[in-house]
């Protein structure tokens, strides 16, 4: 064995190991990345030297040699929205169990930020999970053609997706309001580019037509608590007695604004939210809302992505998975106000 190189205070490299063992750096690289390609005696010397020098593989160099980074990007449009807390927890736990690092990115409700992030992640991640994409269908399909991808709550032909089936709960919410005597209902819509909002409105308007109930669409509104004030004012002005709201954040903002205006929920107006976020059950009043297994959706998205990254490992090849949704009744809905 060659003389050990003098300590320099810098991390050891494969060249230091090569000098210590008296072999070429390319041999060290093979022994560490593909041990079966190097004879056992040389491999053991190299591995022992790596331990002696406290060698840690450089992740970027490893990515260049193997084509794998060991990282997966997870993109959400607004990291402060509690809806994404459980989704992020689900992806994190499932990725960690599979030996991957999660790269979490807030795309700021911007299609431009999302597009540039996807371009950057092509070099630094093995795949990506995109929640509630703000890209149009063509741009999202083009991005999915360039790297392994699974979307959450966005359905585009040819792109594997996990769909949280909130539209199926819209008839449940409407029937619940009808049971209290409501016949004039508003849908407080989310962002204009939100596919989820469009799907919910389509399901609600179809259910209303079947039942002979009047529904009208208000908005669009940004999916934030601050939007609730304008949404509440629009609802009062429209004359409806109940609202089904795009998400819980807007609904909570509406509760606050209606209270400021001296209106009682549910005595003067009933409010139904969507997502059952943390805090929805201890609003004043507690929010009736649509509940889904959000953490499970994150785990399923990771499983679908891993099946793309390593097809030989099994796990199926699902292109679409649907998460069920149900109505959770609390205190923000009640009888239609008397004349």
Buried (B, 14 or more C-beta within 10 A) or exposed (E): EEEEBEEEEEEBBBEBBBBBBEBEBEBBBBBBBEEEEBEEEBBEBBBBBBEEBEBEEEBEEBBEBEEBBBBBBBBBBBBEBBBBBBBBBBBBBBBEEBEBBBBBBBBBBEBEBBBEBBEEBEEEBBBBBBBBBBBEBEBBBEBBEEBBBBBBBBBBEEBBBBBBBBBBBBBBBBEBBBEBBBBBBBBBBBBEBBBBBBBBBEBBBBBBEEEEBEBBBBBBBBBBBEBBBBBBBBBBEEEBBBBBBBBBBBBBBBBBBBEEEEBEBBEBBBBBBBBBBEEBEEBEBBBBBBBBBBBBBBBBBBBBBBBBBEEEEEEEEBEEBBBEBEBBEBBBBBEBBEE
